[in-house]
Structure formats: C-alpha cells, structure tokens
Amino acid sequence: MAIVLVLVLGAIMITLDMTVVNVAIDRLSRDFDAPLATIQWVATGYSLALAAVIPGTAWAVGRFGARRLYLGAIAAFATGSVLAGLAWNVESLVTFRVVQGLAGGMVMPVGMTILLRVAGPERLGRLMSTLGLAILVGPLAGPALGGWLIDEVSWRWMFFVNVPVAVAVVALGSRMFPRDVPERSRPLDLPGLLMLSPGLAALLYGVTTGGERGGFGTPGVLVPLVAGAVLAVAFVVRALTARDPLIDLGLFRDRTYAAATGTLTLFAFGYFGTMLLLPLYLQVVRGESATVAGLLGIPFALGSGTAMQVAGRLVDRFPAGRLVPVAIATAVTGFALFAMQLGADASYWALCGAMVLMGAGGGATMMPTMTAATRGMSHERAPAASTSVNLVNTTSAAIGTAVTSVVLSAFMSGLVPEDGGGTLQALHRLSPQGHAAIAEPLSDAFRHTYLVALGFLALSLVPALFLPKRKQ
C-alpha cells in the first residue's frame, strides 16, 4: 500500500496537468490571441505525446527496469513543466507540453507494471482503485487550483506546482520501490515504433485540421488521415508476424482482454473527450471566472472518485461483466440529464446533480474494466498488458478531445462574425448585450456536442456485455 500511495502521488501530477489546462483554455486563448482550434493543441499535443510514447514502454521496462524508468520519467516530466511555465508564445507552450507528455506517457503504464508485480490478483481491484485516487484528486484539485492560479497569480504556476510533487515522488520512490531484477531484454521493434507513433500523430492531426478548416476533403486533411490509417494497418500486420513485436497483439485473443479494451476505447473517447466542455461552457456561456468554473466541477470529481473506490473493491468480489454495464448505464443517464438541462440560465444545482451521476458512472467503469483486462497477467506479460491498456485509454482520450473540439467549433461557427480569427476571439470582442443575445444558441452548441459524446458512451455497452459474468 505504501508503494501504491507513492504511485498515486506521481499519477496525480499527470492527471492534475491534464485537468488544470482545461480551465485555462479560455485565458490562454486571450493571452496568446489564438483561436480554439490552435489553443486546444495545448491539451491535445500533451495527450498525443502521452499516446506516442506509450508503445515503447513495455520494451523500455525490460531494457532499463521499471523502477529506474519510472523515476526518470518523473524527473523528465518536472523538467518539461518548468519549460512550459516559461513559454513565451503558443508554439513554445505546445512544444514544452509535448515534452511533458513524452515523459508523462511512461508514468501510468510503468506505475501499473510495478503495481501488477507487487499486488497479486486477489487484491488487484482494491489496489487499482487506490491508484485511481489520482483520477479523483486530479479532476477535483486541478480545476479549482488552476482556476485560482489563473485568476490570482498566473497561468504559469499551473506548471511550476509540479516541481515539488516530482521531488517528493523521486525521493520516496528511490527508497520504497522494489529493486529492478535482471530480465530478458527484447530487441526494440524499431519499424513497429516508427509505424505506430507517427500513425497516431497523423490521424489526430488530420481530425483536428479537418475541423479547423471546416471539411475533410482538402489534401492537407486527407493526406495525414490516409497516411495515419495506412501506418496503423501496417503496424498491425507487422505486429502479427514479427518475432518480438512492439505490442503483443496476442493479448487480444483473450476474450476478457478484448472486451475490456473495446469498452475502454469507446468509453474513454466520449468520457474524456468532454472534459474541456464544462469549463468552457461556464466561462464562455455563463461568464464565470476560471476559479468558479473549477469549483463547479467538484461534484463530477467527487462522484467519480467515490464510485471508483467502491467499484474497485467490488470487482475483487464480483465479476466485471455484472458491474461495468450498470456503471456505463449510470454514466449515460447522467450525461443525458446534463445535456437536457444545459442552457444559458440552467440551474447549477440541477447540473451538479447530473454531474454526480456522470462522474459516478465514469469512476465505476474505468478501474473495474482495467482490472478485468490485467488480472491474472504473468510477470512477463504485465508490461505488455499495462502498456496496451494505457495506450488504448490515452489514445482514445486524445482523439476524443480533438473530435470534441472540432464538433464544438462546428456548432459554434456562424454565431458570431470571426473576421479571420477564431470563434473564441470573436466572443471576447462582443459587448455584454451582444453576448446575451447569442447565449442560448451558444448553449445549444455545447448541448449538441455533449450528445455526440453520449452516443459513444452508449456504444461502449456493446463490448461491455462480453465481459465475464462469473468470477474468474
């Protein structure tokens, strides 16, 4: 448990950095005079870098050892945080966020590998739910802390606060993590790495650029989309035939693993893709400060964290196939209620009630599904399993965030004259009377975007029905 709590501290730093930036999107757009399609790369570039580095993590664990790799990744993440806090324009900020993401992408899969090796299958659910505290504390503290820093200090301190946390994790981990033991080091599948990581980047770039340009028929959009798809297919072909593939696709022959990762793909796409919507709605439509926007997200985080702790313990006693579909149905209900009530003058009490259901459904879905996917993995297969699960989760969240930004921009387009700039910049220039006149159409844009995400959450019920319904 002491080891897991150190892993929680490291994971909090990663999730905190994801949620803090969501609250800052509007302020960064103002400070750098950048449209939403550009400024969202501060979030998407980070998520994409997380996904791009994950494929090589299983190999790196065998080559360098889980303990050494984890502590090195934490130190590198702190360095990237300092650089991001010193950024002088959007381009430099996105670049340093990518540096953060490349380091942070190793933290969760390597940390999960350490956990799988020390936990044992009979208590994996309970310890996984403890590790999931990061998903509670990050969304809970991130928006509130970030909002206060943005309003009262500076957005730069969103990144500087990572440094003392990183120092504590490295100091404690150096003393408490089990020493690395020599193990067979597989050769790095460099061709596979050069297919998968650029393929993911190209797909995400194509999706985001298509939304920014208002269509997917131009060469600048089609070329990266097609190139990304071709590289992804080529990677699958190679992984099925290579002696030492970058990612062991044989894991997907296991029905439970396949059902769990399918559930995670669809659920994370819709669930995490909407994380930037609430702060933007509260600031753009309702005119709230970043601090208030962060505080109003607390019910969501409380519902998520509380349900995660309960579900993590239940999955050690009951099969995931009986828990996860109920959790997804809860999330779908919460999202539907939230979208139905969303408006320019919607009651915050009603929205907060729906957010509790949204968070509870998400918290009760994610960790039990990840536990079902990784339970029973051998010492040798633990790095591959944790790498694949985190790759699926992170990639889906990154693409979901990009698609959500695209959909929102599309629904908001035409509401205000942009004069060559982005919609957010045009909204900033409106008078209070002009803003009030379009407040309801703006809230409709957010409502429709939530409904798109709701569709993916509902689709995740299909693979969830194939999770085991008997205790394994």
Number of C-alpha atoms within 10 A of each C-alpha: 13 11 17 20 16 21 27 23 18 28 25 25 26 25 20 26 27 23 25 27 23 24 32 27 22 23 19 21 21 15 12 13 17 20 22 22 20 18 24 25 25 24 25 27 26 26 27 27 25 28 28 24 19 31 24 21 25 29 23 20 25 20 17 15 19 27 21 16 21 28 24 15 22 27 18 18 27 25 20 26 25 20 21 24 19 16 16 11 13 19 15 15 20 22 19 24 29 25 23 30 30 24 26 32 28 28 28 23 28 30 25 24 24 24 21 25 17 17 16 15 15 11 15 25 28 24 21 24 27 22 29 24 20 23 25 27 22 25 27 25 21 28 30 24 23 30 29 21 19 22 15 11 12 13 22 18 18 25 25 19 18 23 18 10 16 22 15 14 23 18 12 16 20 14 11 12 20 14 12 14 9 10 12 8 13 16 14 16 18 11 13 24 19 12 19 27 22 17 25 24 20 22 23 25 22 23 20 27 22 20 21 21 15 15 13 18 11 12 10 14 22 18 16 22 23 15 17 24 17 16 21 21 15 16 23 17 12 18 19 14 10 12 12 16 22 25 26 18 14 9 17 17 9 10 13 23 22 18 24 30 24 21 30 29 24 25 31 28 27 28 26 20 22 23 20 21 19 18 28 22 21 21 19 19 22 19 14 15 18 29 21 19 24 28 18 22 24 23 21 24 25 20 22 30 28 18 24 31 23 15 27 28 19 17 26 21 14 16 18 30 24 17 20 27 24 16 24 27 20 21 29 24 17 24 25 18 18 23 20 16 16 22 21 18 12 14 11 12 10 13 21 17 16 24 26 25 26 29 29 27 28 31 31 31 31 26 27 29 28 23 25 24 27 25 21 16 18 13 13 13 16 23 28 26 28 26 27 25 23 25 23 20 24 25 24 25 28 26 26 27 29 30 24 27 25 24 23 21 23 18 18 18 16 10 15 18 12 16 9 9 13 21 22 22 20 16 18 14 12 12 10 10 9 12 19 14 11 16 18 15 16 23 23 18 21 25 22 17 23 26 17 15 25 22 15 19 26 18 15 24 21 15 20 28 17 18 25 18 13 10 12 12
